[in-house]
């Protein structure tokens, strides 16, 4: 693809231009100097980890023919077109959208934000619309999809240029809808600029990402910004069971709706009965059986149902497709042994998510079995949730094994030490510390008896560990299946 630079910048508020934009043809938009190829437009963004202005020379050496920046170098290269803006962050998405012919305007785009439930809701919306005969795209933590073709995902929300490229590929493939996770980082870093959203879903806000946002207020404001920028024709669907759902709708021009499992709302659901195989639900007076379990999954399914109706689909068709949806990889996923042991693998890596999973198990269990929980916390991330995670695990489990997650550049033993500080004194006897994750999982299964429930929390779909910066293959599923002989 090739575009004249002049056409890409005609809507931008430029402070200064050096050179002739009309003389340059652009074949790539990027903010990463390592990705620059011939005839690229490089946009220098001041990020949290590094400043793109420091890599302008590298970008030019790699073939960049135009630069958007906030500050000019002392001696601007005369062979390059220079464009100065006040804030280069939003420019990447805006220019990339123009470069790819505004793909988000050619599909229905629904974004999902919140601490927990983003991946589940976005994935289930994709699956639902595929079942209903639409060709759909997905951008999520686990994977990206165009129709049923799956691609590896590196970020919850990709950088703006790649995001627009993904959407362009979806349009070219014939997608009518795209469902995407929208992380707080992505909102704060302008990764979703240039996207024309038709709908937004808010799941909840709990303790997470304070290593980045610093305060809970900042975290909430980042999420709220997504809703503040919605167009009036879009829908804003929020979880009424989270007090911050109302906060998201303040200053929001979109059409406002709510879903709830506790009180009256536009979309309402309740559980008739459930066990580890599934639930019988009532959704807006309609009974439905689903293989999902847990009240938090009732909320997730309700968000999917509501978003589908607000996207113009018929109730009976949505309910039919909803009943056929299956749980996604690493989200309350059960593996059973021949002697009745049940291992549950779940991505729960925040205090709220862990508590939701353990409460669900507590509601379903018969009290004739043990609940054994294996859990760790990631390194180089918010340390304040570590004692909370251990406390919750010890409150809802008969046995707990604290172990390693993705320690990254931290000492896993010190992470476990931080976690142990949250264990109430009365529960210390039932808590073990085993740093090696494989050994911890093996021990949990060795300690279990037939009918016991073993929760392996924290990594879910991930098939790796990050230790001292190295990504090492590690899959909870493989260890569990080997130890259970299934």
Buried (B, 14 or more C-beta within 10 A) or exposed (E): EEBBBBEBBEEBEBEEEBBEBEEBEBBBBBBBBEBBEEBBBBBBBBEEEEBBBEBBEEBBEBBBBBBBBBEBBEEBBEEBBBBBBEEBBBBBBBBBBBBBEBBBEBBBBBBBBBBBBBBBBBBBBBBBBBBBEBBBBBBBBBBBBBBEEEEEBEBBBBBBBBBBBBBBBBBEEEBBBBBBBBBBBBBBBBBBBBBBBBBBBBBBBBBBBBEBBEEBEBBBBBBBBBBBBBEEEBBBBBBBBBEBBEBBBEEBBBBBBBBBBEEEBBBBBEBEEBEBEBBEBBBBEBEBEBBBBBBBBBBBBBBBBBBBBBBEBEEEBBBEBBBEBEBBBBBBBBBEBEEEBBBBBBBBBBBBBBBBBBBBBBEBBEEEBBBBBBBBBBBBBBBEBBBBBBBBBBBBBBBBBBBBBBBBEBEBEEBBEBBBEBBEEEBEEBBBBBBEBBBBBBBBBEBBEEBBBBBBBBBBBBBEBBBEEEEEEBBBBEBBBEBBEE
